[in-house]
Amino acid sequence: MTARLVREPIRPEETTAAVRSDGDGAVATFVGVVRDRARGRRVLRLEYHAHEPMAVREIERIEEEVRTRFEVSAVRIVHRIGTLAIGEVSVAIAVASPHRAAAFDGCRWAIERLKERVPIWKKEVYEDGEAWIEGS
Amino acid sequence: VTIEVRFFASLADRAGCAVETVEIDEGSTAEALWARLVERHPELGGIGYRPLLACDAAWSRWDAPLRGVREVAFLPPVSGGRK
């Protein structure tokens, strides 16, 4: 599986398996999930929208940057778009490395860049309304 | 020339559509195009920030002439999120 943007549920174990090789002693993963409260309100579901070709390209750039900045052997980022229920996985990141420090550092770096740069937006749907969550 | 304009997220809600086509003079800037769009969709005028701009799916400058561009996208800032 090579898609960076998917509409079907993400299975993080597949993302992990995609990066691991026999020279790696560590695979760090980050899994973002939909939570049931935000801004003091009860959230029923999220809707993720993207500028798809740009989002794919930015994700691929971030993967490449992680590979060049950290001593890692492989990186994979998968983000879901569409409607997500509470508890569903919105993003999975897996970083494989011979040693754990680079794997943790690269994984943390990847999620922070993703939040800053990738044109994906979420709409929170509440019991009594909805709101786009944009910028900061 | 005909430009396909795309709005994303809350900008699409304000414009009332995600895609529309606009006729502009060859070499107009995105600034001029945006001014036309705000006239057409007044709710776009009240956003309080300048959207991100992408021409044919590449980040672009507001003051560059739109030459050979087919699609102009206006995007809100990305989510950010709390650490």
Backbone of each chain as ProteinMPNN parsed JSONL, in Angstrom:
{"seq_chain_A": "MTARLVREPIRPEETTAAVRSDGDGAVATFVGVVRDRARGRRVLRLEYHAHEPMAVREIERIEEEVRTRFEVSAVRIVHRIGTLAIGEVSVAIAVASPHRAAAFDGCRWAIERLKERVPIWKKEVYEDGEAWIEGS", "coords_chain_A": {"N_chain_A": [[0.844, -1.199, 0.0], [0.712, 2.107, -1.004], [-0.552, 4.52, -0.891], [-0.941, 7.871, 0.216], [-3.06, 9.384, 0.998], [-6.167, 8.338, 2.067], [-9.463, 6.934, 1.799], [-10.619, 4.879, 3.106], [-10.752, 3.0, 6.222], [-7.771, 3.352, 8.203], [-5.208, 1.053, 8.813], [-3.01, 0.841, 11.262], [-1.046, -1.096, 11.735], [-0.366, -1.992, 9.24], [0.934, 0.168, 8.165], [3.159, 0.246, 9.798], [4.303, -2.251, 9.147], [5.018, -1.701, 6.55], [7.306, -0.163, 6.643], [9.273, -1.518, 8.076], [12.4, -3.203, 8.123], [15.01, -5.754, 7.941], [17.322, -4.666, 8.984], [16.56, -2.881, 10.893], [16.233, -1.79, 14.225], [14.272, -0.497, 15.504], [10.945, 0.717, 15.342], [9.136, 3.543, 15.274], [5.906, 4.752, 15.957], [3.195, 6.954, 15.235], [-0.131, 7.484, 15.994], [-2.935, 9.131, 15.15], [-6.086, 9.823, 16.533], [-9.673, 10.171, 16.455], [-11.213, 12.232, 18.79], [-13.738, 12.55, 21.42], [-14.423, 14.986, 22.464], [-14.094, 18.515, 22.091], [-12.952, 21.834, 22.372], [-14.617, 22.19, 24.539], [-16.991, 21.062, 23.749], [-19.216, 18.393, 22.811], [-18.188, 16.092, 20.464], [-19.439, 14.641, 17.545], [-18.617, 13.525, 15.13], [-15.937, 13.741, 12.688], [-15.068, 15.581, 9.749], [-12.786, 15.288, 7.244], [-11.2, 17.254, 4.855], [-9.294, 17.749, 1.864], [-6.895, 19.432, -0.224], [-6.26, 17.504, -2.636], [-4.111, 16.652, -4.546], [-2.083, 18.432, -3.76], [-1.818, 17.883, -1.054], [-0.908, 15.243, -1.079], [1.562, 15.633, -2.304], [2.869, 17.318, -0.441], [2.984, 15.609, 1.765], [4.658, 13.621, 0.747], [6.963, 15.139, 0.471], [7.556, 15.716, 3.15], [8.108, 13.147, 4.081], [10.451, 12.659, 2.634], [12.109, 14.636, 3.705], [12.324, 13.779, 6.357], [13.774, 11.456, 5.956], [16.217, 12.538, 5.112], [17.033, 14.197, 7.212], [17.209, 12.694, 9.542], [18.614, 9.723, 11.017], [17.288, 7.478, 9.605], [15.702, 4.586, 8.175], [13.357, 4.184, 6.762], [10.2, 5.778, 6.063], [6.753, 6.313, 6.54], [3.75, 7.909, 5.866], [0.326, 8.136, 6.368], [-2.765, 9.54, 5.722], [-6.167, 9.941, 6.539], [-9.121, 10.876, 4.719], [-12.429, 12.321, 4.457], [-15.422, 11.222, 6.163], [-15.17, 10.632, 9.61], [-15.62, 8.545, 12.438], [-15.861, 8.749, 16.084], [-12.921, 7.669, 17.677], [-11.825, 6.528, 15.436], [-8.991, 6.163, 13.223], [-7.164, 8.912, 12.185], [-4.692, 9.623, 11.175], [-1.649, 7.941, 10.454], [1.699, 7.39, 11.265], [4.773, 5.957, 10.536], [8.078, 5.239, 11.4], [11.104, 3.83, 10.655], [14.197, 2.659, 11.964], [17.684, 1.898, 12.559], [18.163, 2.406, 15.265], [16.515, 3.549, 18.316], [16.346, 6.338, 18.978], [16.507, 8.036, 16.715], [14.299, 7.152, 15.357], [12.122, 7.874, 17.048], [12.547, 10.698, 17.068], [12.319, 11.409, 14.35], [9.705, 10.668, 13.829], [8.2, 12.322, 15.528], [8.934, 14.796, 14.446], [7.831, 14.56, 11.904], [4.999, 14.515, 12.355], [4.589, 17.059, 13.401], [5.342, 18.754, 11.243], [3.475, 17.916, 9.394], [1.073, 18.887, 10.504], [1.536, 21.585, 10.223], [1.842, 22.127, 7.484], [0.489, 20.555, 5.545], [-2.162, 20.644, 3.278], [-4.85, 19.962, 4.633], [-7.977, 19.949, 6.129], [-10.122, 19.956, 9.012], [-13.512, 19.412, 9.87], [-15.406, 19.841, 12.69], [-18.146, 18.134, 13.883], [-20.85, 18.757, 15.882], [-23.333, 18.069, 18.471], [-25.068, 20.178, 18.187], [-24.405, 21.744, 15.962], [-21.665, 22.81, 13.796], [-18.158, 23.193, 12.984], [-15.447, 24.514, 11.135], [-12.044, 23.738, 11.619], [-9.384, 25.64, 11.526], [-6.152, 26.913, 10.776], [-4.035, 28.746, 13.145]], "CA_chain_A": [[0.0, 0.0, 0.0], [1.56, 3.282, -1.069], [-1.338, 5.754, -0.883], [-0.743, 8.783, 1.366], [-4.402, 9.834, 1.381], [-7.077, 7.206, 1.87], [-10.841, 7.141, 2.257], [-11.008, 3.714, 3.897], [-10.074, 2.991, 7.529], [-6.322, 3.119, 8.235], [-4.753, 0.009, 9.744], [-1.64, 1.266, 11.58], [-0.078, -2.203, 11.669], [0.109, -2.084, 7.85], [1.902, 1.256, 7.995], [4.368, -0.227, 10.483], [4.902, -3.333, 8.361], [5.537, -1.174, 5.284], [8.614, 0.475, 6.824], [10.252, -2.337, 8.795], [13.254, -4.136, 7.394], [15.779, -6.556, 8.898], [18.374, -3.88, 9.614], [15.992, -1.916, 11.834], [15.974, -2.218, 15.594], [13.2, 0.316, 16.08], [9.922, 1.357, 14.518], [8.296, 4.446, 16.069], [4.656, 5.049, 15.264], [2.234, 7.893, 15.794], [-1.479, 7.239, 15.492], [-3.888, 10.17, 15.554], [-7.447, 9.286, 16.56], [-10.742, 11.16, 16.641], [-11.693, 12.216, 20.182], [-15.168, 12.856, 21.506], [-14.664, 16.339, 22.962], [-13.186, 19.549, 21.609], [-13.425, 23.191, 22.674], [-15.698, 22.113, 25.513], [-18.234, 20.552, 23.172], [-19.208, 16.991, 22.464], [-17.998, 15.901, 19.022], [-20.101, 13.431, 17.045], [-17.768, 12.972, 14.069], [-15.105, 14.709, 11.988], [-14.955, 15.456, 8.291], [-11.5, 15.785, 6.758], [-11.134, 17.608, 3.438], [-7.918, 18.06, 1.462], [-6.526, 19.683, -1.62], [-5.643, 16.176, -2.651], [-2.767, 16.536, -5.138], [-1.097, 19.175, -2.966], [-1.606, 17.177, 0.213], [-0.045, 14.085, -1.356], [2.927, 16.101, -2.567], [3.476, 17.789, 0.815], [3.294, 14.436, 2.594], [5.86, 12.986, 0.189], [8.11, 15.991, 0.814], [7.882, 15.526, 4.567], [8.786, 11.842, 4.183], [11.816, 12.809, 2.123], [12.869, 15.443, 4.672], [12.648, 12.928, 7.517], [14.863, 10.546, 5.552], [17.508, 13.22, 4.996], [17.411, 14.86, 8.46], [17.381, 11.759, 10.656], [19.24, 8.457, 10.63], [16.199, 6.511, 9.528], [15.76, 3.807, 6.945], [12.113, 4.297, 5.998], [9.145, 6.611, 6.652], [5.479, 6.24, 5.826], [2.679, 8.737, 6.436], [-0.972, 7.901, 5.735], [-3.819, 10.375, 6.314], [-7.499, 9.62, 6.033], [-10.032, 11.974, 4.441], [-13.823, 11.894, 4.474], [-16.106, 11.286, 7.456], [-14.592, 9.706, 10.59], [-16.327, 8.419, 13.712], [-15.03, 8.806, 17.283], [-12.051, 6.509, 17.854], [-11.188, 6.098, 14.188], [-7.637, 6.671, 13.004], [-7.109, 9.956, 11.151], [-3.363, 9.643, 10.582], [-0.663, 7.003, 10.998], [3.069, 7.647, 10.823], [5.718, 4.939, 11.001], [9.462, 5.568, 11.063], [11.99, 2.717, 11.01], [15.591, 3.067, 12.096], [18.464, 0.92, 13.323], [18.13, 2.706, 16.707], [15.231, 4.167, 18.674], [16.307, 7.806, 19.105], [16.205, 8.638, 15.413], [12.926, 6.786, 14.994], [11.24, 8.779, 17.812], [12.73, 12.095, 16.634], [11.779, 11.572, 13.003], [8.248, 10.522, 13.89], [7.696, 13.57, 16.119], [9.152, 15.865, 13.464], [6.885, 14.366, 10.798], [3.622, 14.921, 12.687], [4.538, 18.523, 13.561], [5.348, 19.363, 9.911], [2.197, 17.605, 8.755], [0.06, 19.807, 11.026], [1.824, 22.936, 9.76], [2.033, 22.354, 6.056], [-0.277, 19.755, 4.585], [-3.489, 21.264, 3.148], [-5.967, 19.116, 5.058], [-8.749, 20.655, 7.149], [-11.18, 19.131, 9.598], [-14.732, 20.035, 10.37], [-15.969, 19.153, 13.844], [-19.612, 18.117, 13.88], [-21.332, 18.643, 17.262], [-24.772, 17.79, 18.581], [-25.868, 21.362, 17.875], [-23.75, 22.622, 14.987], [-20.412, 22.313, 13.252], [-17.176, 24.263, 12.808], [-14.163, 24.217, 10.531], [-10.892, 24.026, 12.464], [-8.401, 26.113, 10.544], [-5.116, 27.847, 11.2], [-3.882, 28.936, 14.586]], "C_chain_A": [[0.876, 1.245, 0.0], [0.777, 4.583, -0.98], [-1.066, 6.565, 0.376], [-2.057, 9.346, 1.861], [-5.358, 8.697, 1.08], [-8.468, 7.564, 2.387], [-11.326, 5.988, 3.12], [-10.281, 3.784, 5.242], [-8.582, 2.669, 7.396], [-6.045, 1.986, 9.22], [-3.283, 0.289, 10.059], [-0.617, 0.135, 11.474], [0.444, -2.381, 10.235], [1.146, -1.004, 7.562], [3.231, 0.856, 8.626], [5.075, -1.3, 9.651], [5.567, -2.802, 7.093], [6.932, -0.583, 5.439], [9.68, -0.458, 7.397], [11.107, -3.169, 7.848], [14.231, -4.759, 8.396], [16.919, -5.796, 9.561], [17.877, -2.915, 10.682], [15.795, -2.535, 13.206], [14.813, -1.474, 16.219], [12.22, 0.753, 14.999], [9.091, 2.216, 15.463], [7.049, 4.754, 15.267], [3.903, 6.147, 16.001], [0.896, 7.586, 15.159], [-2.38, 8.335, 16.041], [-5.294, 9.606, 15.47], [-8.45, 10.397, 16.862], [-11.241, 11.083, 18.08], [-13.082, 12.837, 20.284], [-15.47, 14.233, 22.084], [-13.665, 17.287, 22.338], [-13.798, 20.893, 21.926], [-14.627, 23.163, 23.608], [-17.01, 21.58, 24.973], [-18.081, 19.079, 22.84], [-19.152, 16.855, 20.944], [-18.654, 14.586, 18.603], [-19.262, 12.732, 15.987], [-16.929, 14.096, 13.477], [-15.223, 14.483, 10.495], [-13.629, 16.079, 7.878], [-11.598, 16.037, 5.256], [-9.695, 17.976, 3.107], [-7.906, 18.649, 0.059], [-5.661, 18.486, -1.972], [-4.278, 16.13, -3.314], [-1.702, 17.283, -4.339], [-0.804, 18.466, -1.652], [-0.681, 15.976, 0.007], [1.396, 14.55, -1.55], [3.609, 16.594, -1.29], [3.836, 16.622, 1.727], [4.555, 13.747, 2.066], [7.11, 13.81, 0.486], [8.529, 15.798, 2.26], [8.587, 14.183, 4.76], [10.24, 11.964, 3.735], [12.683, 13.603, 3.113], [13.232, 14.628, 5.906], [13.812, 12.003, 7.173], [16.213, 11.259, 5.493], [17.964, 13.822, 6.327], [17.757, 13.896, 9.58], [17.984, 10.46, 10.12], [18.163, 7.37, 10.601], [16.263, 5.779, 8.192], [14.487, 3.912, 6.13], [11.074, 5.084, 6.79], [7.871, 6.388, 5.856], [4.446, 7.053, 6.586], [1.405, 8.445, 5.657], [-2.01, 8.743, 6.459], [-5.151, 9.986, 5.708], [-8.258, 10.899, 5.733], [-11.451, 11.414, 4.362], [-14.368, 11.989, 5.896], [-15.567, 10.213, 8.393], [-15.402, 9.733, 11.883], [-15.332, 8.532, 14.871], [-14.206, 7.518, 17.381], [-11.393, 6.026, 16.575], [-9.851, 6.795, 13.998], [-7.665, 7.703, 11.877], [-5.755, 9.979, 10.461], [-2.492, 8.583, 11.248], [0.69, 7.339, 10.393], [3.947, 6.536, 11.385], [7.105, 5.302, 10.496], [10.346, 4.429, 11.567], [13.43, 3.186, 10.996], [16.368, 1.944, 12.774], [18.329, 1.135, 14.832], [16.961, 3.612, 17.046], [15.231, 5.693, 18.644], [15.91, 8.466, 17.789], [14.768, 8.332, 14.999], [11.929, 7.688, 15.721], [11.327, 10.202, 17.262], [12.103, 12.333, 15.268], [10.267, 11.52, 12.99], [7.624, 11.795, 14.447], [7.805, 14.73, 15.121], [8.11, 15.773, 12.348], [5.483, 14.839, 11.166], [3.538, 16.434, 12.863], [4.525, 19.223, 12.193], [4.021, 19.116, 9.219], [1.116, 18.596, 9.206], [0.275, 21.231, 10.517], [1.587, 23.139, 8.273], [1.079, 21.645, 5.124], [-1.704, 20.304, 4.496], [-4.632, 20.269, 3.353], [-6.656, 19.878, 6.184], [-9.782, 19.72, 7.72], [-12.345, 19.991, 10.017], [-15.215, 19.192, 11.538], [-17.484, 19.269, 13.784], [-20.074, 17.82, 15.303], [-22.807, 18.268, 17.265], [-25.591, 18.958, 18.035], [-25.149, 22.306, 16.906], [-22.465, 22.003, 14.47], [-19.462, 23.48, 13.059], [-15.943, 23.728, 12.1], [-13.055, 24.588, 11.51], [-9.743, 24.372, 11.527], [-7.393, 27.009, 11.233], [-4.933, 27.887, 12.697], [-3.142, 30.226, 14.819]], "O_chain_A": [[1.695, 1.426, 0.901], [1.38, 5.657, -0.991], [-0.973, 6.011, 1.471], [-2.164, 9.745, 3.021], [-5.364, 8.155, -0.025], [-8.622, 8.386, 3.291], [-12.346, 6.113, 3.798], [-9.315, 4.532, 5.392], [-8.183, 1.83, 6.588], [-6.585, 1.968, 10.326], [-2.407, 0.017, 9.238], [0.547, 0.38, 11.16], [1.559, -2.862, 10.035], [2.103, -1.222, 6.82], [4.296, 1.096, 8.057], [6.292, -1.259, 9.476], [6.55, -3.368, 6.615], [7.674, -0.507, 4.459], [10.873, -0.21, 7.219], [10.603, -3.763, 6.894], [14.28, -4.351, 9.557], [17.432, -6.231, 10.592], [18.671, -2.211, 11.305], [15.269, -3.64, 13.344], [14.408, -1.781, 17.34], [12.615, 1.111, 13.89], [8.419, 1.693, 16.351], [7.111, 4.988, 14.06], [3.966, 6.253, 17.226], [0.792, 7.444, 13.94], [-2.564, 8.451, 17.252], [-5.665, 8.988, 14.473], [-8.107, 11.424, 17.448], [-11.644, 10.017, 18.547], [-13.543, 13.54, 19.384], [-16.634, 14.618, 22.189], [-12.52, 16.913, 22.083], [-15.004, 21.089, 21.775], [-15.536, 23.987, 23.499], [-18.032, 21.635, 25.657], [-16.977, 18.582, 22.617], [-19.971, 17.433, 20.229], [-18.445, 13.548, 19.232], [-19.199, 11.503, 15.943], [-17.186, 15.271, 13.739], [-15.446, 13.366, 10.029], [-13.381, 17.258, 8.134], [-12.016, 15.17, 4.489], [-8.96, 18.459, 3.968], [-8.803, 18.389, -0.743], [-4.474, 18.451, -1.648], [-3.341, 15.612, -2.707], [-0.56, 16.834, -4.245], [0.337, 18.454, -1.191], [0.214, 15.724, 0.814], [2.331, 13.942, -1.028], [4.79, 16.322, -1.074], [4.876, 16.643, 2.385], [5.417, 13.339, 2.844], [8.184, 13.258, 0.724], [9.72, 15.724, 2.563], [9.554, 14.092, 5.516], [11.146, 11.436, 4.38], [13.85, 13.273, 3.327], [14.33, 14.772, 6.442], [14.714, 11.79, 7.983], [17.244, 10.656, 5.79], [19.167, 13.948, 6.555], [18.523, 14.245, 10.478], [17.878, 10.147, 8.934], [18.131, 6.476, 11.445], [16.805, 6.289, 7.211], [14.53, 3.744, 4.911], [11.064, 5.062, 8.021], [7.911, 6.285, 4.63], [4.287, 6.903, 7.798], [1.4, 8.499, 4.428], [-2.125, 8.667, 7.683], [-5.249, 9.733, 4.508], [-8.066, 11.906, 6.415], [-11.654, 10.208, 4.221], [-13.848, 12.735, 6.726], [-15.508, 9.037, 8.035], [-15.812, 10.792, 12.358], [-14.121, 8.426, 14.675], [-14.728, 6.419, 17.192], [-10.487, 5.193, 16.627], [-9.612, 7.874, 14.54], [-8.121, 7.422, 10.768], [-5.673, 10.32, 9.281], [-2.587, 8.357, 12.454], [0.821, 7.544, 9.186], [3.871, 6.216, 12.571], [7.289, 5.63, 9.324], [10.339, 4.104, 12.754], [13.84, 3.986, 10.155], [15.783, 1.126, 13.485], [18.374, 0.175, 15.6], [16.467, 4.352, 16.195], [14.207, 6.291, 18.315], [15.063, 9.359, 17.769], [14.105, 9.156, 14.368], [11.001, 8.21, 15.105], [10.303, 10.839, 17.017], [11.433, 13.344, 15.055], [9.619, 12.24, 12.231], [6.636, 12.294, 13.907], [6.883, 15.532, 14.977], [7.574, 16.789, 11.905], [4.836, 15.506, 10.358], [2.524, 17.036, 12.512], [3.777, 20.182, 12.003], [3.498, 19.996, 8.535], [0.337, 19.085, 8.387], [-0.679, 21.998, 10.39], [1.171, 24.219, 7.854], [0.878, 22.102, 3.999], [-2.386, 20.419, 5.514], [-5.275, 19.809, 2.409], [-5.996, 20.393, 7.086], [-10.268, 18.814, 7.043], [-12.19, 21.13, 10.455], [-15.411, 17.984, 11.405], [-18.032, 20.363, 13.651], [-19.744, 16.777, 15.868], [-23.444, 18.164, 16.217], [-26.675, 18.76, 17.486], [-25.271, 23.525, 17.018], [-22.206, 20.818, 14.678], [-19.897, 24.629, 12.977], [-15.452, 22.643, 12.41], [-13.12, 25.633, 12.157], [-9.204, 23.511, 10.832], [-7.726, 27.763, 12.148], [-5.592, 27.155, 13.435], [-2.896, 30.597, 15.967]]}, "seq_chain_B": "VTIEVRFFASLADRAGCAVETVEIDEGSTAEALWARLVERHPELGGIGYRPLLACDAAWSRWDAPLRGVREVAFLPPVSGGRK", "coords_chain_B": {"N_chain_B": [[-9.224, 34.946, -20.575], [-10.175, 31.698, -19.369], [-10.52, 30.748, -16.047], [-10.394, 28.176, -13.682], [-11.716, 28.257, -10.569], [-11.079, 27.209, -7.29], [-12.411, 26.612, -4.095], [-11.661, 25.929, -0.674], [-12.624, 24.093, 2.254], [-13.775, 26.16, 4.87], [-13.872, 28.336, 3.199], [-15.172, 27.466, 0.931], [-17.701, 27.077, 1.985], [-18.374, 29.743, 2.527], [-18.305, 30.862, -0.039], [-20.29, 29.457, -1.174], [-19.952, 27.472, -2.975], [-17.728, 24.965, -4.303], [-16.265, 24.971, -6.588], [-15.818, 27.087, -9.365], [-16.072, 28.786, -12.55], [-14.263, 31.482, -13.954], [-13.933, 34.352, -15.951], [-11.038, 36.05, -16.825], [-8.744, 38.765, -17.53], [-5.915, 38.028, -19.484], [-2.907, 37.618, -17.73], [-3.733, 38.933, -15.452], [-3.565, 39.415, -11.871], [-3.621, 37.231, -8.944], [-4.559, 38.72, -6.857], [-6.28, 40.565, -8.112], [-8.137, 38.796, -9.145], [-9.172, 37.709, -6.771], [-10.411, 39.97, -5.699], [-12.507, 40.271, -7.524], [-13.899, 37.936, -6.913], [-14.701, 38.378, -4.296], [-16.5, 40.436, -4.69], [-18.476, 39.013, -5.993], [-19.136, 37.054, -4.13], [-19.942, 38.147, -1.32], [-19.527, 37.26, 1.329], [-16.996, 36.228, 1.418], [-15.414, 38.37, 1.886], [-15.223, 38.914, 4.564], [-13.344, 37.42, 5.999], [-10.988, 38.018, 7.33], [-8.326, 37.297, 7.007], [-5.655, 36.601, 4.698], [-6.128, 34.21, 2.248], [-4.315, 31.075, 1.698], [-2.654, 30.473, -1.388], [-2.825, 28.699, -4.405], [-1.664, 27.83, -7.578], [-2.536, 25.807, -10.236], [-2.097, 23.631, -8.511], [0.28, 24.27, -7.166], [2.031, 26.055, -4.649], [1.664, 29.569, -4.633], [2.396, 33.057, -5.463], [0.653, 36.066, -4.568], [0.934, 38.354, -6.088], [1.858, 37.673, -8.562], [1.527, 37.512, -12.124], [-1.195, 35.72, -13.602], [-0.371, 33.639, -15.73], [-0.883, 31.326, -18.258], [-2.133, 29.72, -16.444], [-4.448, 27.362, -15.292], [-5.995, 26.564, -13.13], [-6.942, 28.047, -10.103], [-6.53, 27.971, -6.691], [-7.96, 28.695, -3.546], [-7.105, 28.605, -0.227], [-7.784, 27.93, 3.201], [-5.784, 28.602, 6.209], [-3.847, 25.786, 7.38], [-4.752, 23.086, 9.664], [-3.207, 23.033, 12.094], [-3.462, 22.374, 15.156], [-3.309, 21.112, 18.545], [-0.388, 20.539, 20.437]], "CA_chain_B": [[-8.991, 33.506, -20.414], [-11.044, 31.077, -18.37], [-9.82, 30.179, -14.893], [-11.206, 27.401, -12.76], [-11.42, 28.656, -9.187], [-11.505, 26.214, -6.291], [-12.416, 27.049, -2.69], [-11.548, 24.789, 0.229], [-13.068, 24.134, 3.654], [-14.738, 27.225, 5.184], [-13.997, 29.267, 2.064], [-16.217, 26.91, 0.064], [-18.985, 27.385, 2.623], [-18.667, 31.174, 2.355], [-18.564, 31.127, -1.453], [-21.49, 28.725, -1.575], [-19.589, 26.469, -3.977], [-16.331, 24.55, -4.195], [-15.612, 25.201, -7.879], [-16.543, 27.896, -10.342], [-15.197, 29.296, -13.595], [-14.253, 32.943, -14.019], [-13.184, 34.935, -17.079], [-10.173, 37.164, -16.428], [-7.801, 39.206, -18.555], [-4.61, 37.353, -19.446], [-1.908, 38.37, -16.98], [-4.254, 39.466, -14.183], [-2.979, 38.782, -10.685], [-4.566, 36.584, -8.034], [-5.185, 39.793, -6.074], [-7.414, 41.08, -8.883], [-9.136, 37.725, -9.205], [-9.819, 37.62, -5.45], [-11.313, 41.12, -5.564], [-13.71, 39.912, -8.287], [-14.635, 36.879, -6.213], [-15.326, 38.984, -3.111], [-17.706, 41.13, -5.185], [-19.484, 38.023, -6.351], [-19.509, 36.33, -2.905], [-19.52, 39.107, -0.282], [-19.1, 36.622, 2.581], [-15.543, 35.994, 1.376], [-14.734, 39.6, 2.291], [-15.13, 39.067, 6.012], [-12.61, 36.326, 6.645], [-9.986, 38.546, 8.255], [-6.968, 36.844, 6.698], [-5.466, 36.338, 3.273], [-6.013, 32.754, 2.084], [-3.193, 30.504, 0.961], [-2.945, 30.512, -2.814], [-2.124, 27.689, -5.201], [-1.99, 27.82, -9.003], [-2.286, 24.473, -10.781], [-1.639, 22.766, -7.416], [1.586, 24.655, -6.613], [1.948, 27.287, -3.851], [1.944, 30.692, -5.532], [2.37, 34.425, -4.92], [-0.544, 36.828, -4.908], [1.18, 39.459, -7.019], [2.381, 37.171, -9.835], [0.485, 37.409, -13.154], [-1.689, 34.356, -13.835], [-0.129, 33.328, -17.144], [-0.887, 29.884, -18.516], [-2.697, 29.025, -15.281], [-5.816, 26.886, -15.533], [-6.747, 26.422, -11.879], [-6.473, 28.827, -8.953], [-7.167, 27.469, -5.477], [-7.852, 29.519, -2.342], [-7.12, 27.639, 0.866], [-7.591, 28.469, 4.556], [-4.601, 28.051, 6.876], [-4.08, 24.39, 7.743], [-5.357, 22.919, 10.984], [-2.353, 23.322, 13.239], [-3.667, 21.342, 16.167], [-2.585, 21.303, 19.801], [0.577, 19.492, 20.769]], "C_chain_B": [[-9.887, 32.979, -19.296], [-10.196, 30.427, -17.278], [-10.816, 29.346, -14.108], [-10.767, 27.751, -11.345], [-11.919, 27.564, -8.252], [-11.38, 26.814, -4.9], [-12.38, 25.819, -1.801], [-12.073, 25.125, 1.624], [-14.022, 25.314, 3.872], [-14.887, 28.209, 4.035], [-15.052, 28.768, 1.08], [-17.596, 27.18, 0.659], [-19.361, 28.843, 2.376], [-19.013, 31.503, 0.903], [-19.863, 30.465, -1.912], [-21.222, 27.702, -2.659], [-18.125, 26.113, -3.778], [-15.555, 24.882, -5.462], [-16.46, 26.165, -8.688], [-15.554, 28.367, -11.404], [-15.383, 30.802, -13.702], [-13.448, 33.346, -15.25], [-12.331, 36.087, -16.557], [-9.304, 37.562, -17.614], [-6.491, 38.448, -18.372], [-3.615, 38.221, -18.675], [-2.428, 39.07, -15.736], [-3.559, 38.76, -13.028], [-4.065, 38.073, -9.882], [-5.258, 37.624, -7.162], [-6.421, 40.334, -6.792], [-8.533, 40.042, -8.963], [-9.903, 37.644, -7.888], [-10.807, 38.777, -5.256], [-12.614, 40.864, -6.328], [-14.571, 38.903, -7.519], [-15.339, 37.427, -4.968], [-16.57, 39.791, -3.518], [-18.848, 40.143, -5.431], [-20.022, 37.299, -5.107], [-19.094, 37.19, -1.714], [-19.039, 38.46, 1.019], [-17.606, 36.314, 2.591], [-14.777, 37.212, 1.895], [-14.48, 39.687, 3.78], [-14.243, 38.069, 6.715], [-11.499, 36.819, 7.567], [-8.584, 38.002, 8.068], [-6.871, 36.681, 5.191], [-5.305, 34.825, 3.097], [-4.642, 32.347, 1.535], [-3.624, 30.374, -0.494], [-2.144, 29.428, -3.524], [-2.604, 27.774, -6.643], [-1.579, 26.48, -9.589], [-1.578, 23.59, -9.751], [-0.205, 23.039, -6.973], [1.41, 25.959, -5.83], [2.403, 28.459, -4.709], [1.863, 32.014, -4.79], [1.15, 35.17, -5.429], [-0.292, 37.856, -5.998], [1.739, 38.979, -8.361], [1.253, 37.121, -10.868], [0.102, 35.944, -13.384], [-1.55, 34.043, -15.321], [-0.07, 31.821, -17.333], [-1.446, 29.067, -17.371], [-4.12, 28.601, -15.599], [-6.649, 26.879, -14.261], [-6.11, 27.268, -10.793], [-7.255, 28.357, -7.737], [-6.911, 28.43, -4.325], [-8.077, 28.612, -1.14], [-7.013, 28.359, 2.212], [-6.268, 27.964, 5.129], [-4.878, 26.617, 7.304], [-4.277, 24.264, 9.252], [-4.482, 23.325, 12.163], [-2.493, 22.241, 14.297], [-2.818, 21.579, 17.391], [-1.605, 20.18, 20.015], [0.149, 18.789, 22.048]], "O_chain_B": [[-10.298, 33.72, -18.403], [-9.277, 29.658, -17.559], [-11.953, 29.766, -13.894], [-9.608, 27.568, -10.972], [-13.032, 27.061, -8.399], [-10.375, 27.443, -4.568], [-12.984, 24.794, -2.118], [-11.983, 26.257, 2.099], [-14.991, 25.455, 3.126], [-15.928, 28.855, 3.91], [-15.75, 29.572, 0.463], [-18.545, 27.475, -0.067], [-20.509, 29.152, 2.057], [-19.898, 32.317, 0.638], [-20.457, 30.867, -2.912], [-22.159, 27.122, -3.209], [-17.373, 26.866, -3.159], [-14.337, 25.055, -5.423], [-17.687, 26.066, -8.694], [-14.343, 28.348, -11.184], [-16.487, 31.328, -13.563], [-12.413, 32.752, -15.55], [-12.85, 37.001, -15.916], [-9.147, 36.805, -18.572], [-6.022, 38.253, -17.251], [-3.496, 39.418, -18.937], [-1.663, 39.73, -15.033], [-3.033, 37.658, -13.18], [-5.258, 38.279, -10.101], [-6.41, 37.439, -6.768], [-7.47, 40.538, -6.18], [-9.715, 40.37, -8.862], [-11.128, 37.524, -7.881], [-11.898, 38.588, -4.717], [-13.696, 41.198, -5.845], [-15.797, 39.006, -7.482], [-16.439, 36.991, -4.629], [-17.562, 39.827, -2.79], [-20.01, 40.406, -5.119], [-21.207, 36.972, -5.035], [-18.015, 36.99, -1.155], [-18.23, 39.048, 1.735], [-17.014, 36.155, 3.658], [-13.62, 37.094, 2.297], [-13.618, 40.447, 4.221], [-14.374, 37.882, 7.925], [-11.109, 36.108, 8.492], [-7.724, 38.237, 8.917], [-7.885, 36.629, 4.494], [-4.438, 34.221, 3.728], [-3.911, 33.168, 0.982], [-4.804, 30.19, -0.793], [-0.949, 29.258, -3.281], [-3.807, 27.788, -6.903], [-0.429, 26.06, -9.463], [-0.605, 22.902, -10.06], [0.462, 22.14, -6.46], [0.719, 26.868, -6.291], [3.401, 28.365, -5.424], [1.351, 32.103, -3.674], [0.676, 34.951, -6.544], [-1.203, 38.196, -6.752], [2.061, 39.803, -9.216], [0.135, 36.731, -10.533], [0.951, 35.053, -13.365], [-2.511, 34.17, -16.08], [0.692, 31.127, -16.659], [-1.258, 27.851, -17.325], [-4.908, 29.392, -16.117], [-7.849, 27.151, -14.291], [-4.898, 27.221, -10.582], [-8.485, 28.343, -7.744], [-5.796, 28.919, -4.144], [-9.102, 27.936, -1.04], [-6.231, 29.301, 2.346], [-5.689, 27.013, 4.605], [-6.029, 26.265, 7.565], [-4.01, 25.195, 10.011], [-4.977, 23.904, 13.13], [-1.711, 21.29, 14.32], [-1.741, 22.17, 17.308], [-1.928, 19.01, 19.808], [0.828, 17.87, 22.504]]}, "name": "protein", "num_of_chains": 2, "seq": "MTARLVREPIRPEETTAAVRSDGDGAVATFVGVVRDRARGRRVLRLEYHAHEPMAVREIERIEEEVRTRFEVSAVRIVHRIGTLAIGEVSVAIAVASPHRAAAFDGCRWAIERLKERVPIWKKEVYEDGEAWIEGSVTIEVRFFASLADRAGCAVETVEIDEGSTAEALWARLVERHPELGGIGYRPLLACDAAWSRWDAPLRGVREVAFLPPVSGGRK"}
